[in-house]
């Protein structure tokens, strides 16, 4: 899998949503290898999109399309300070449930002293995590150069996610969490998408 994360402050969340709907209607049918996208805008106006393709070559083919260029020229005006693009093939996916049913998505971004180990840890004990946190429907983790990482977490809803955060994990899972936190080179940032926009090929 190949993932592109696009993010930045937007001037109008509703217009951003409309632009993504327009992409889905007009451009998605011709986007070879596109697997789906998760997008949303946080309370402070930050838009984050996780765009998934099967290969980087297909993602580049999509970017090279004239209609994609025209769509982005229009959409980019909604990012007054510009948008940041992060690309990677170093992707892991865990889906104990159906992420398409998520009513709340949290994006976690940070920098790790050992990003490969961090991604490895995030995939360990998936069956035990699924039992402990049934509110988590799935996750997609991505490593970028320089130890930077991003992860999208799909939850049944925000209320369940907040309750789940307060639960004390069993010792094995706590040890796993502690090791992950020890790898942090800087405090992680959390982007809460309370009204996630989920897109997938029809």
Buried (B, 14 or more C-beta within 10 A) or exposed (E): BBBBBBBBBBEEBEBBBEBBEBBBEEBBEEBEBBBBBBBBBBEEEBBBBBBBBEEBEBBEBBEEBEEBEEBBEEBEEBBEEEBEEBBBEBBBBBBBBEBBEBBBBBBBBBBBEBBEEBBEBBEEBBEBBBEBBEBBBBBBBBBBEEBBBBBBBBBBEBEBBEEBEEEEBEEEBEEBEEBBEEBBEEEBEEBBBBEBBBBBEE
